[in-house]
Every structure is written in C-alpha cells, then in structure tokens.
Amino acid sequence: MNVRKMLTVAEVLHSANQHSEDQPQRTCIGCRKKAPRSELLRLVAEGSGSTAVLVDERRRMAGRGAWLHPSETCLALAVKRRAFGRALNGATGATAVERRILAGEQAAGLLRMPQHMPLADAAKTVQPESGSEN
C-alpha cells in the first residue's frame, strides 16, 4: 500500500527554514553581518609574496579565507575598513574581487552604469578646474 503524507504549508516552510539554518554561517568582512556560506564569496590571498586577493569560486583553494557579500556596498565597506589586510594577513589588492562583483551585478542587471562607459571614466569628476571656465 502506497500512502503519501500531505504536508501543510507551515511544515514545508519550517523545513525550508530549518535547511538554511543548518548551513554553516560566515561573517562578511564588509558589513560584519552573518549569512549562510552559500550567499557569500570566499576570498583568499594569492600567496607567494603577492598582496593580491582572489575570489575562490569553488571554495577549495588552500589558505586562510575571508567572506564577503557579492555587493558593491560590502566591497566598499571592506576597503574603507581595510578589512582585506586584517583578514588575509596583509593582502590588499582587491581588483580581482571588484571585477567579480561588478561582473555579477552586470549579469544580474543591477548595475546602472551604461555598458559602454569604462570604470575609469565613471570615476572621474566632470567639474572643470578653477579658472578654466573661460
């Protein structure tokens, strides 16, 4: 005899919430909030005397890791707080992390900058220098 148990909506939601609670929690070095490991990027120092920080996509690279939400806000907070150097023993070069986060946001359609404008041009000010308004 094949008997199936019908689950209520509350039971399904409870089991889904319980599953996310079972995941290991990590702390973002930018905002300092805890989140499931699956929501964060793992970062590692490149090593061999380099100060570069790399994104460990597969979460398998050797060495000490740090965790960061894949958002520009958390990246900016981590840079402002100098969190990369503290979390990864002196590593400071976060260009690979910045490229990964920007690429992820462009793919998700969250980046509001025109696609044809390079990042270097977007950071420049457009105000003329004093005395050059003639």
Sequence and secondary structure as in RCSB ss.txt:
>XXXX:A:sequence
MNVRKMLTVAEVLHSANQHSEDQPQRTCIGCRKKAPRSELLRLVAEGSGSTAVLVDERRRMAGRGAWLHPSETCL
ALAVKRRAFGRALNGATGATAVERRILAGEQAAGLLRMPQHMPLADAAKTVQPESGSEN
>XXXX:A:secstr
        HHHHHHHHHHHHHHS EEEBTTT  EEEGGGSEEEEEEETTEEEEEE TTS  SS EEEE SSHHHH
HHHHHTTHHHHHTTT  B HHHHHHHHHHHHHHT   S TTS HHHHHS  S  TT   
